[in-house]
Amino acid sequence: MLWRFLSFLVLYALSAFATSTGLTDIVTWDPHSLSLFGQRVFILAAEIHPWRLPGNPDLWADLFQKVKANGFNTVSFYVNWGLHFPTPTTNGTHGDFQQGTIRDIQRFIDEAKKAGLWMIARPGPYVNGETSGGGLPGWVGNIAGNLRDNNPNYTQAWVPYMTTMSKIIAQNQITNGGPIILVQAENEYSASASHNIYMQAIINLYRANGIVIPTTHNDQHAGLNGNFSPDKGGTHVDIYCGDSYPQGTSRWSQVQSVYYSLHVQNAPSNPLCLAEFGGGFQIAWAGAARGGTGYEKYTDPVTGLTNADYESVFYKENYAQTATILSIYMLFGGTNWGQTLEPTVQTSYDFGAGINENRVALTKMNEMRMQGLFLRVARDLLGATMISNGTNYTTSNLIHTAELRNLDTGAGFYFVRHNDTTSTALVTTQLTVKTSAGTLRVPTSGALTFNGHDSKILVTDFMFGLNKIKILYSTAEVMTWTTIGSTDYIVLYAEPGQTGETAIELASPVLNLSAFPNVSSRFANGLLTLNYAAGGSQAISIQNGNEALVLVIMDKATAYTWHAPILAGTGTFGNYFSIGTNDSVLVSGPYVVRTAAIVGNSLALTGDLNGTTTIQAIVPSTVQKITWNALTLSGSRNSTGFITATAQSVTASPAIPPLPTLTKWKVAGSLPEISPDFDDSGFVTADLTTTNYTNLPPLAGDHVLYSQQYGFYGGNLIWRGHFNATGKETGITTTVQSGFAGGYSAWLNGVFLGSSQASPTVSMTTDTWNVTTSMLRVGRDNVFVVLQDHMGIVETNTNSGKEPRGIRGFAIVGSTAKFSLWKLQGNQGGAANFPDTFRGYLNEGGLYAERIGAHLPGFLDSSWANGTPLVGGGVKGAGVNFLRTTFDLRVPAGVDMPVRLSITPSAITSNFRAQIYLNGWQVGKYINNYGPQTLFVLPAGILRRNSTNTLGLSLWSLDGSGASIAGLSIVSDGVFSTSLGFTDFVTPDYPNQVKLRPVPTFNAPM
């Protein structure tokens, strides 16, 4: 096609010129790829958010090591403005980045560098991310005018935060020895006149604070409309990116083969960058669907919509369309603890990611490791140009091929898949390829096989190794290559039972295939051609004059067990592959290989096992033994350089105790505020009469009852409205906006009036509560109480998309009486004066138990009654009880045992809500009739392995008949032998808070 030929000429011409910011030449780019220190690097990034692994920041290292071990070389991360700036003047103008907490962004960056990972910083100001407010603090919605444009009020709000973040990024950019190579300005944002001014202000602030690396922007979804592209003129970033979530949520989808054409149209001077590409997808409140977390439908190895098959088809399609900057969102999703969620998502943000919410690397990470290992050694791919694509390359029109070629080296890359990627058909075919020896149809013997949801990257004129050996073509895929000692090793793989054909240019090869009945060879005119069936692993030694080569052939299932950890070099970036070192070894067997080093005559490995494991390693001849987590393994070495040894997993040890049962609960009432005699003088007086939420103004009433305007940005809210009754009142009408799946209950003078719930797609409800004369205190003060569930602040995707939480309308029916006073209580101290400065203001809500610290370890509950959240206990009527118990795990050293709390749902007609607290952290929000989530991670960064854990549970019945939970138990995600040095991470307990909580003496009823 003419457009493809013209774009080919444009891109090839542009590729002769490297571009930089003009402020540094350490990071440069051209239309093909990013270059670091003058070397092309494929940026394969894993999206991880620092706050979504609550508790101990030591565990960031665990995630980063797993990311590095599984093929990634970069971490992309959002920063949540709302967590760091609870108020506009938090800590002066420098924000809250407290060391030793999940707000310690410097520690997050340091741990990534230790692991040898580059970083892409995405500080916002707006990040989306399905977090409350899209990362904007709750107070930002109170300002006059629009958000996310050049409104001066908004500018005054974001500049202090972005100034602080810019300075952190500047001191950690690659030019200063840090890992940050790119920085994003805003997020998912469209261009207009006012937006251009805002975007330019962010870019200018970056530069004014010393950021010299390239800026990027993530245009919304697959449209790639060119917003802020350097090739569109006007306000622009250095590198323009798009994002895409192409897989269906209920069925397999067709790939979206639009990225290349849109890239050429909108940003031809840039490498093709996808700043977010679906690693899974978010799951919202789901109505009646209950069980697990809901993400199981994505991650199942066989039926999952974003499993390894999805990664193979969809990610390879990205490479086929010339993407060389690709970030997988999410690679670890984590947990929406406390009030960090926004209304469209549940507690779990697992996302169907490769590393699940409990830090377990799923089988889909094996596919990512295979791709990452190939991308880091396929250097010629990074300078390749799209030649053509279609169904005309193969003997079957059911198969689609994209041809990329490096015009400088001649190396070719053929991306071959089903034309209909939803197909599960078995198709055999041959492929026409162009090589330096001419055009060939391969394989020359046999056929290529595609068996549903399959994709292959096949190479021609592929150079590898110290000896610059050329593979003329291969119908098996390349996993990786490395030089160990003076021997070049290359690893090829195909699906189990399929055949491969590989032709290698060699002058005088000598090999012995007597031990390989599934392999045959022929040699003619300097070309050694091998035909083989894939099964297990076969290491074929080839001597070519003075050159030694080992061809390792595997089936894909076997290849999934292999790793290629680097041997760290010296210098600032010595542990970064390509920049610091190209040295690696090949290791088979472990679940995770964290580090590898040669110490004397030993290969020292650290990592994790998920059972007793046979470890194989290909190492230099000087290495005679393997140590695993400092334990020397017995083993033997063969002639091809393999050492084989067995690592005994401690996971089978009888020292691992059974999981504890949850008994001996203590219970107390947690809603004394419904009594008309409750002293609410310490509550905030809600007396404002104006609002800047002009897009959603109050609907009725003479006061503005929006919680954000009173400093409460999440968690349960308690409203107390006072009025003098005439005796003619027949009802009270309220309109309450809580967010999707929200709900509230109402009382008058301690009498339950009823409850109302929104739905997973409805944010607000209007209700009239009937009042009888017997409920009223005529001529006296009457108290109307609303307990509201705050579902988080809506993401602000549009300029004026501010949405309040609270009572949007109120009126007394039947008389002229009016409310004379409104009082409001959210989390203790609000956002300005909260007592728990370690966990932060978004950890708690306004329940009585939370305000007195009853969710914290150390709280004295000896005077509480014995009880249970299960059948026979729970809550006897409408209202809230708070329950506490303790349990011990006693996990031995060297073991990682991730656990969850499993809730057995009650009848779906039972309307109750529960919040789960582990050692003071709110780690779960459960709504019985709005699933899907029934499994809640008890995060390792909070869990105490060798001391007593405190489990808290708030149980709110929205029905007058009361409620209870059908079942509660602790379950495990597995037991892993690990090199991680776990210690109990003890955060402040009650009463050892920065500020002691005032404990009311009111006797809370149950």
Solvent accessible surface area in square Angstrom, and as a share of the most:
residue,aa,sasa,rsa
1,M,152,0.68
2,L,130,0.64
3,W,99,0.35
4,R,22,0.08
5,F,113,0.47
6,L,90,0.45
7,S,6,0.04
8,F,40,0.17
9,L,82,0.41
10,V,73,0.42
11,L,8,0.04
12,Y,87,0.33
13,A,61,0.47
14,L,63,0.32
15,S,20,0.13
16,A,80,0.62
17,F,147,0.61
18,A,80,0.62
19,T,59,0.34
20,S,42,0.27
21,T,29,0.17
22,G,67,0.64
23,L,98,0.49
24,T,18,0.10
25,D,110,0.57
26,I,41,0.21
27,V,0,0.00
28,T,17,0.10
29,W,11,0.04
30,D,9,0.05
31,P,9,0.06
32,H,15,0.07
33,S,0,0.00
34,L,0,0.00
35,S,15,0.10
36,L,0,0.00
37,F,96,0.40
38,G,68,0.65
39,Q,53,0.24
40,R,71,0.26
41,V,12,0.07
42,F,7,0.03
43,I,0,0.00
44,L,4,0.02
45,A,0,0.00
46,A,0,0.00
47,E,0,0.00
48,I,1,0.01
49,H,0,0.00
50,P,2,0.01
51,W,3,0.01
52,R,1,0.00
53,L,6,0.03
54,P,1,0.01
55,G,0,0.00
56,N,10,0.05
57,P,2,0.01
58,D,69,0.36
59,L,10,0.05
60,W,1,0.00
61,A,20,0.16
62,D,1,0.00
63,L,0,0.00
64,F,1,0.00
65,Q,47,0.21
66,K,3,0.01
67,V,0,0.00
68,K,40,0.17
69,A,18,0.14
70,N,4,0.02
71,G,11,0.11
72,F,3,0.01
73,N,36,0.18
74,T,0,0.00
75,V,0,0.00
76,S,1,0.01
77,F,0,0.00
78,Y,2,0.01
79,V,0,0.00
80,N,5,0.03
81,W,0,0.00
82,G,5,0.05
83,L,12,0.06
84,H,4,0.02
85,F,2,0.01
86,P,4,0.02
87,T,29,0.17
88,P,70,0.44
89,T,99,0.57
90,T,19,0.11
91,N,106,0.54
92,G,47,0.45
93,T,73,0.42
94,H,116,0.52
95,G,3,0.03
96,D,28,0.15
97,F,38,0.16
98,Q,69,0.31
99,Q,153,0.68
100,G,27,0.26
101,T,2,0.01
102,I,4,0.02
103,R,6,0.02
104,D,12,0.06
105,I,2,0.01
106,Q,56,0.25
107,R,65,0.24
108,F,0,0.00
109,I,1,0.00
110,D,56,0.29
111,E,14,0.06
112,A,0,0.00
113,K,58,0.25
114,K,141,0.60
115,A,17,0.13
116,G,2,0.02
117,L,0,0.00
118,W,4,0.01
119,M,0,0.00
120,I,13,0.06
121,A,0,0.00
122,R,2,0.01
123,P,0,0.00
124,G,1,0.01
125,P,0,0.00
126,Y,1,0.00
127,V,0,0.00
128,N,17,0.09
129,G,2,0.02
130,E,18,0.08
131,T,0,0.00
132,S,14,0.09
133,G,1,0.01
134,G,0,0.00
135,G,0,0.00
136,L,9,0.04
137,P,5,0.03
138,G,8,0.07
139,W,17,0.06
140,V,0,0.00
141,G,10,0.09
142,N,39,0.20
143,I,29,0.15
144,A,45,0.35
145,G,43,0.42
146,N,59,0.30
147,L,3,0.02
148,R,2,0.01
149,D,11,0.06
150,N,55,0.28
151,N,20,0.10
152,P,106,0.67
153,N,63,0.32
154,Y,0,0.00
155,T,45,0.26
156,Q,142,0.63
157,A,11,0.09
158,W,3,0.01
159,V,52,0.30
160,P,33,0.21
161,Y,0,0.00
162,M,0,0.00
163,T,35,0.21
164,T,18,0.11
165,M,1,0.00
166,S,0,0.00
167,K,111,0.47
168,I,24,0.12
169,I,0,0.00
170,A,10,0.08
171,Q,106,0.47
172,N,11,0.06
173,Q,3,0.01
174,I,3,0.02
175,T,41,0.24
176,N,93,0.48
177,G,20,0.19
178,G,5,0.05
179,P,1,0.01
180,I,0,0.00
181,I,0,0.00
182,L,1,0.01
183,V,0,0.00
184,Q,1,0.01
185,A,0,0.00
186,E,0,0.00
187,N,0,0.00
188,E,19,0.08
189,Y,8,0.03
190,S,54,0.35
191,A,46,0.36
192,S,49,0.31
193,A,83,0.64
194,S,36,0.23
195,H,20,0.09
196,N,49,0.25
197,I,101,0.51
198,Y,2,0.01
199,M,0,0.00
200,Q,65,0.29
201,A,35,0.28
202,I,0,0.00
203,I,15,0.08
204,N,79,0.41
205,L,23,0.11
206,Y,0,0.00
207,R,66,0.24
208,A,89,0.69
209,N,34,0.18
210,G,36,0.35
211,I,0,0.00
212,V,34,0.19
213,I,0,0.00
214,P,0,0.00
215,T,1,0.01
216,T,4,0.02
217,H,0,0.00
218,N,0,0.00
219,D,1,0.01
220,Q,71,0.32
221,H,98,0.44
222,A,25,0.19
223,G,33,0.32
224,L,3,0.02
225,N,100,0.51
226,G,5,0.05
227,N,23,0.12
228,F,7,0.03
229,S,0,0.00
230,P,36,0.22
231,D,60,0.31
232,K,107,0.45
233,G,43,0.42
234,G,68,0.65
235,T,22,0.13
236,H,79,0.35
237,V,1,0.01
238,D,26,0.14
239,I,0,0.00
240,Y,8,0.03
241,C,2,0.01
242,G,0,0.00
243,D,0,0.00
244,S,1,0.01
245,Y,49,0.19
246,P,10,0.06
247,Q,15,0.07
248,G,20,0.19
249,T,59,0.35
250,S,99,0.64
251,R,165,0.60
252,W,29,0.10
253,S,15,0.10
254,Q,81,0.36
255,V,11,0.07
256,Q,65,0.29
257,S,61,0.40
258,V,60,0.35
259,Y,3,0.01
260,Y,6,0.02
261,S,45,0.29
262,L,38,0.19
263,H,6,0.03
264,V,26,0.15
265,Q,124,0.55
266,N,4,0.02
267,A,1,0.01
268,P,25,0.16
269,S,30,0.20
270,N,1,0.00
271,P,0,0.00
272,L,5,0.02
273,C,5,0.03
274,L,1,0.00
275,A,11,0.09
276,E,5,0.02
277,F,2,0.01
278,G,1,0.01
279,G,2,0.02
280,G,4,0.04
281,F,66,0.28
282,Q,48,0.21
283,I,19,0.10
284,A,39,0.30
285,W,12,0.04
286,A,43,0.33
287,G,17,0.17
288,A,71,0.55
289,A,57,0.44
290,R,72,0.26
291,G,38,0.36
292,G,15,0.15
293,T,5,0.03
294,G,17,0.16
295,Y,3,0.01
296,E,84,0.38
297,K,98,0.42
298,Y,3,0.01
299,T,27,0.16
300,D,54,0.28
301,P,83,0.52
302,V,128,0.73
303,T,104,0.61
304,G,3,0.03
305,L,18,0.09
306,T,3,0.02
307,N,4,0.02
308,A,19,0.14
309,D,56,0.29
310,Y,1,0.00
311,E,3,0.01
312,S,4,0.02
313,V,2,0.01
314,F,3,0.01
315,Y,0,0.00
316,K,2,0.01
317,E,12,0.06
318,N,1,0.00
319,Y,2,0.01
320,A,1,0.00
321,Q,8,0.03
322,T,21,0.12
323,A,1,0.01
324,T,6,0.04
325,I,2,0.01
326,L,0,0.00
327,S,2,0.01
328,I,3,0.01
329,Y,7,0.03
330,M,0,0.00
331,L,3,0.01
332,F,1,0.00
333,G,0,0.00
334,G,0,0.00
335,T,3,0.02
336,N,2,0.01
337,W,1,0.00
338,G,4,0.04
339,Q,6,0.03
340,T,1,0.01
341,L,4,0.02
342,E,1,0.00
343,P,3,0.02
344,T,35,0.21
345,V,0,0.00
346,Q,0,0.00
347,T,3,0.02
348,S,0,0.00
349,Y,0,0.00
350,D,8,0.04
351,F,3,0.01
352,G,0,0.00
353,A,0,0.00
354,G,1,0.01
355,I,0,0.00
356,N,16,0.08
357,E,5,0.02
358,N,3,0.01
359,R,5,0.02
360,V,18,0.10
361,A,13,0.10
362,L,43,0.21
363,T,76,0.44
364,K,5,0.02
365,M,2,0.01
366,N,35,0.18
367,E,0,0.00
368,M,0,0.00
369,R,3,0.01
370,M,2,0.01
371,Q,6,0.03
372,G,2,0.02
373,L,4,0.02
374,F,7,0.03
375,L,5,0.03
376,R,44,0.16
377,V,7,0.04
378,A,1,0.01
379,R,82,0.30
380,D,30,0.16
381,L,7,0.04
382,L,4,0.02
383,G,11,0.11
384,A,4,0.03
385,T,2,0.01
386,M,2,0.01
387,I,52,0.26
388,S,38,0.24
389,N,45,0.23
390,G,17,0.16
391,T,47,0.27
392,N,124,0.64
393,Y,26,0.10
394,T,16,0.09
395,T,75,0.43
396,S,18,0.12
397,N,112,0.58
398,L,100,0.50
399,I,0,0.00
400,H,21,0.09
401,T,0,0.00
402,A,4,0.03
403,E,5,0.02
404,L,2,0.01
405,R,33,0.12
406,N,12,0.06
407,L,60,0.30
408,D,121,0.62
409,T,79,0.46
410,G,29,0.28
411,A,0,0.00
412,G,0,0.00
413,F,1,0.00
414,Y,1,0.00
415,F,7,0.03
416,V,0,0.00
417,R,10,0.04
418,H,5,0.02
419,N,60,0.31
420,D,71,0.37
421,T,2,0.01
422,T,53,0.31
423,S,25,0.16
424,T,99,0.58
425,A,48,0.37
426,L,117,0.58
427,V,10,0.05
428,T,80,0.47
429,T,5,0.03
430,Q,47,0.21
431,L,1,0.00
432,T,46,0.27
433,V,4,0.02
434,K,118,0.50
435,T,17,0.10
436,S,79,0.51
437,A,70,0.54
438,G,34,0.33
439,T,87,0.51
440,L,51,0.25
441,R,136,0.50
442,V,3,0.02
443,P,4,0.02
444,T,75,0.44
445,S,64,0.41
446,G,54,0.52
447,A,35,0.27
448,L,4,0.02
449,T,31,0.18
450,F,0,0.00
451,N,91,0.47
452,G,13,0.13
453,H,37,0.17
454,D,13,0.07
455,S,3,0.02
456,K,11,0.05
457,I,8,0.04
458,L,4,0.02
459,V,1,0.01
460,T,1,0.01
461,D,8,0.04
462,F,5,0.02
463,M,78,0.35
464,F,3,0.01
465,G,5,0.05
466,L,116,0.58
467,N,42,0.22
468,K,142,0.60
469,I,6,0.03
470,K,48,0.20
471,I,0,0.00
472,L,2,0.01
473,Y,8,0.03
474,S,3,0.02
475,T,6,0.03
476,A,1,0.01
477,E,13,0.06
478,V,4,0.02
479,M,0,0.00
480,T,2,0.01
481,W,58,0.20
482,T,4,0.02
483,T,36,0.21
484,I,11,0.06
485,G,57,0.55
486,S,81,0.52
487,T,26,0.15
488,D,0,0.00
489,Y,9,0.04
490,I,0,0.00
491,V,0,0.00
492,L,0,0.00
493,Y,9,0.03
494,A,10,0.08
495,E,49,0.22
496,P,76,0.48
497,G,65,0.63
498,Q,24,0.11
499,T,73,0.42
500,G,4,0.04
501,E,0,0.00
502,T,0,0.00
503,A,0,0.00
504,I,0,0.00
505,E,69,0.31
506,L,8,0.04
507,A,85,0.66
508,S,60,0.39
509,P,21,0.13
510,V,104,0.60
511,L,45,0.23
512,N,109,0.56
513,L,34,0.17
514,S,98,0.63
515,A,78,0.60
516,F,36,0.15
517,P,127,0.80
518,N,83,0.43
519,V,12,0.07
520,S,63,0.41
521,S,51,0.33
522,R,116,0.42
523,F,92,0.39
524,A,60,0.47
525,N,159,0.82
526,G,28,0.27
527,L,44,0.22
528,L,2,0.01
529,T,6,0.04
530,L,0,0.00
531,N,28,0.14
532,Y,7,0.03
533,A,33,0.26
534,A,6,0.05
535,G,38,0.37
536,G,34,0.33
537,S,49,0.32
538,Q,18,0.08
539,A,19,0.15
540,I,1,0.00
541,S,53,0.34
542,I,3,0.01
543,Q,81,0.36
544,N,17,0.08
545,G,48,0.46
546,N,157,0.81
547,E,55,0.24
548,A,25,0.19
549,L,2,0.01
550,V,7,0.04
551,L,0,0.00
552,V,0,0.00
553,I,1,0.00
554,M,1,0.00
555,D,11,0.06
556,K,16,0.07
557,A,60,0.46
558,T,33,0.19
559,A,0,0.00
560,Y,45,0.17
561,T,59,0.35
562,W,2,0.01
563,H,5,0.02
564,A,6,0.04
565,P,19,0.12
566,I,19,0.10
567,L,29,0.15
568,A,66,0.51
569,G,36,0.34
570,T,131,0.76
571,G,67,0.64
572,T,77,0.45
573,F,20,0.08
574,G,2,0.02
575,N,38,0.19
576,Y,2,0.01
577,F,30,0.12
578,S,18,0.12
579,I,41,0.21
580,G,31,0.30
581,T,14,0.08
582,N,79,0.41
583,D,80,0.42
584,S,6,0.04
585,V,1,0.00
586,L,1,0.00
587,V,0,0.00
588,S,11,0.07
589,G,24,0.23
590,P,5,0.03
591,Y,35,0.13
592,V,1,0.00
593,V,3,0.02
594,R,21,0.08
595,T,70,0.41
596,A,8,0.06
597,A,45,0.35
598,I,62,0.32
599,V,96,0.55
600,G,68,0.65
601,N,71,0.36
602,S,10,0.07
603,L,0,0.00
604,A,29,0.22
605,L,1,0.00
606,T,42,0.24
607,G,0,0.00
608,D,1,0.00
609,L,1,0.01
610,N,94,0.48
611,G,22,0.21
612,T,76,0.44
613,T,17,0.10
614,T,76,0.44
615,I,0,0.00
616,Q,50,0.22
617,A,0,0.00
618,I,0,0.00
619,V,2,0.01
620,P,26,0.17
621,S,83,0.53
622,T,90,0.53
623,V,0,0.00
624,Q,102,0.45
625,K,79,0.34
626,I,1,0.00
627,T,20,0.11
628,W,11,0.04
629,N,45,0.23
630,A,98,0.76
631,L,111,0.55
632,T,78,0.46
633,L,12,0.06
634,S,102,0.66
635,G,51,0.49
636,S,79,0.51
637,R,79,0.29
638,N,80,0.41
639,S,117,0.75
640,T,22,0.13
641,G,6,0.06
642,F,11,0.05
643,I,3,0.01
644,T,49,0.28
645,A,4,0.03
646,T,75,0.44
647,A,1,0.01
648,Q,118,0.53
649,S,3,0.02
650,V,66,0.38
651,T,27,0.16
652,A,81,0.63
653,S,38,0.24
654,P,138,0.87
655,A,67,0.52
656,I,31,0.16
657,P,36,0.23
658,P,122,0.77
659,L,60,0.30
660,P,27,0.17
661,T,107,0.62
662,L,18,0.09
663,T,76,0.44
664,K,182,0.77
665,W,9,0.03
666,K,42,0.18
667,V,11,0.06
668,A,20,0.15
669,G,3,0.03
670,S,0,0.00
671,L,6,0.03
672,P,0,0.00
673,E,0,0.00
674,I,30,0.15
675,S,29,0.19
676,P,28,0.17
677,D,109,0.57
678,F,17,0.07
679,D,106,0.55
680,D,13,0.07
681,S,84,0.54
682,G,72,0.69
683,F,17,0.07
684,V,55,0.32
685,T,55,0.32
686,A,1,0.01
687,D,81,0.42
688,L,71,0.35
689,T,93,0.54
690,T,105,0.61
691,T,27,0.16
692,N,54,0.28
693,Y,2,0.01
694,T,108,0.63
695,N,63,0.32
696,L,47,0.23
697,P,63,0.40
698,P,42,0.27
699,L,98,0.49
700,A,44,0.34
701,G,46,0.44
702,D,76,0.39
703,H,36,0.16
704,V,4,0.02
705,L,1,0.00
706,Y,0,0.00
707,S,0,0.00
708,Q,3,0.01
709,Q,35,0.16
710,Y,29,0.11
711,G,19,0.18
712,F,5,0.02
713,Y,15,0.06
714,G,4,0.04
715,G,1,0.01
716,N,4,0.02
717,L,0,0.00
718,I,0,0.00
719,W,0,0.00
720,R,1,0.01
721,G,0,0.00
722,H,20,0.09
723,F,3,0.01
724,N,87,0.45
725,A,1,0.01
726,T,70,0.41
727,G,24,0.23
728,K,148,0.63
729,E,6,0.03
730,T,76,0.44
731,G,1,0.01
732,I,1,0.01
733,T,34,0.20
734,T,0,0.00
735,T,8,0.04
736,V,3,0.02
737,Q,10,0.04
738,S,4,0.03
739,G,1,0.01
740,F,64,0.26
741,A,0,0.00
742,G,1,0.01
743,G,2,0.02
744,Y,2,0.01
745,S,0,0.00
746,A,0,0.00
747,W,4,0.01
748,L,0,0.00
749,N,18,0.09
750,G,31,0.30
751,V,63,0.36
752,F,62,0.26
753,L,29,0.15
754,G,11,0.11
755,S,35,0.22
756,S,13,0.08
757,Q,45,0.20
758,A,8,0.06
759,S,33,0.21
760,P,29,0.18
761,T,110,0.64
762,V,69,0.40
763,S,18,0.12
764,M,62,0.28
765,T,27,0.16
766,T,85,0.49
767,D,33,0.17
768,T,78,0.45
769,W,24,0.09
770,N,118,0.61
771,V,11,0.07
772,T,69,0.40
773,T,97,0.57
774,S,107,0.69
775,M,35,0.15
776,L,17,0.08
777,R,48,0.18
778,V,82,0.47
779,G,50,0.48
780,R,134,0.49
781,D,60,0.31
782,N,0,0.00
783,V,0,0.00
784,F,0,0.00
785,V,0,0.00
786,V,0,0.00
787,L,0,0.00
788,Q,0,0.00
789,D,2,0.01
790,H,2,0.01
791,M,0,0.00
792,G,2,0.02
793,I,18,0.09
794,V,37,0.21
795,E,21,0.10
796,T,7,0.04
797,N,83,0.43
798,T,85,0.49
799,N,34,0.18
800,S,54,0.35
801,G,22,0.21
802,K,12,0.05
803,E,31,0.14
804,P,0,0.00
805,R,0,0.00
806,G,0,0.00
807,I,2,0.01
808,R,12,0.04
809,G,3,0.03
810,F,10,0.04
811,A,43,0.34
812,I,21,0.11
813,V,61,0.35
814,G,46,0.44
815,S,26,0.17
816,T,129,0.75
817,A,15,0.12
818,K,149,0.63
819,F,10,0.04
820,S,88,0.57
821,L,66,0.33
822,W,1,0.01
823,K,15,0.07
824,L,0,0.00
825,Q,15,0.07
826,G,0,0.00
827,N,5,0.03
828,Q,39,0.17
829,G,32,0.31
830,G,6,0.06
831,A,4,0.03
832,A,83,0.65
833,N,92,0.47
834,F,25,0.10
835,P,7,0.04
836,D,2,0.01
837,T,37,0.22
838,F,31,0.13
839,R,1,0.00
840,G,10,0.10
841,Y,12,0.04
842,L,13,0.06
843,N,0,0.00
844,E,8,0.04
845,G,1,0.01
846,G,0,0.00
847,L,2,0.01
848,Y,13,0.05
849,A,2,0.02
850,E,0,0.00
851,R,15,0.05
852,I,11,0.06
853,G,0,0.00
854,A,0,0.00
855,H,1,0.00
856,L,0,0.00
857,P,6,0.04
858,G,46,0.44
859,F,19,0.08
860,L,148,0.74
861,D,29,0.15
862,S,97,0.62
863,S,107,0.69
864,W,36,0.13
865,A,44,0.34
866,N,125,0.64
867,G,27,0.26
868,T,40,0.23
869,P,0,0.00
870,L,55,0.27
871,V,119,0.68
872,G,66,0.63
873,G,16,0.16
874,G,5,0.05
875,V,8,0.04
876,K,140,0.59
877,G,23,0.22
878,A,23,0.17
879,G,6,0.05
880,V,6,0.03
881,N,7,0.03
882,F,0,0.00
883,L,0,0.00
884,R,12,0.04
885,T,6,0.04
886,T,75,0.43
887,F,9,0.04
888,D,59,0.31
889,L,4,0.02
890,R,114,0.42
891,V,2,0.01
892,P,37,0.23
893,A,98,0.76
894,G,27,0.26
895,V,1,0.01
896,D,7,0.04
897,M,12,0.05
898,P,4,0.03
899,V,0,0.00
900,R,18,0.07
901,L,0,0.00
902,S,25,0.16
903,I,4,0.02
904,T,72,0.42
905,P,42,0.27
906,S,17,0.11
907,A,69,0.53
908,I,70,0.35
909,T,108,0.63
910,S,24,0.15
911,N,37,0.19
912,F,1,0.01
913,R,9,0.03
914,A,0,0.00
915,Q,9,0.04
916,I,0,0.00
917,Y,1,0.00
918,L,0,0.00
919,N,3,0.01
920,G,0,0.00
921,W,3,0.01
922,Q,3,0.01
923,V,1,0.00
924,G,2,0.01
925,K,10,0.04
926,Y,2,0.01
927,I,1,0.01
928,N,0,0.00
929,N,21,0.11
930,Y,30,0.11
931,G,0,0.00
932,P,7,0.05
933,Q,4,0.02
934,T,8,0.04
935,L,42,0.21
936,F,0,0.00
937,V,3,0.02
938,L,1,0.01
939,P,4,0.02
940,A,23,0.18
941,G,1,0.01
942,I,4,0.02
943,L,10,0.05
944,R,19,0.07
945,R,16,0.06
946,N,81,0.42
947,S,40,0.26
948,T,60,0.35
949,N,0,0.00
950,T,9,0.05
951,L,0,0.00
952,G,1,0.01
953,L,0,0.00
954,S,3,0.02
955,L,0,0.00
956,W,9,0.03
957,S,0,0.00
958,L,3,0.02
959,D,38,0.20
960,G,48,0.46
961,S,101,0.65
962,G,11,0.11
963,A,12,0.09
964,S,23,0.15
965,I,0,0.00
966,A,47,0.36
967,G,12,0.12
968,L,24,0.12
969,S,52,0.33
970,I,9,0.05
971,V,51,0.29
972,S,42,0.27
973,D,46,0.24
974,G,26,0.25
975,V,44,0.25
976,F,16,0.07
977,S,9,0.06
978,T,7,0.04
979,S,42,0.27
980,L,28,0.14
981,G,73,0.70
982,F,38,0.16
983,T,99,0.58
984,D,39,0.20
985,F,45,0.19
986,V,94,0.54
987,T,7,0.04
988,P,37,0.24
989,D,26,0.14
990,Y,35,0.13
991,P,65,0.41
992,N,111,0.57
993,Q,17,0.07
994,V,103,0.59
995,K,82,0.35
996,L,126,0.63
997,R,13,0.05
998,P,89,0.56
999,V,74,0.43
1000,P,58,0.36
1001,T,138,0.80
1002,F,69,0.29
1003,N,135,0.69
1004,A,19,0.14
1005,P,77,0.48
1006,M,112,0.50
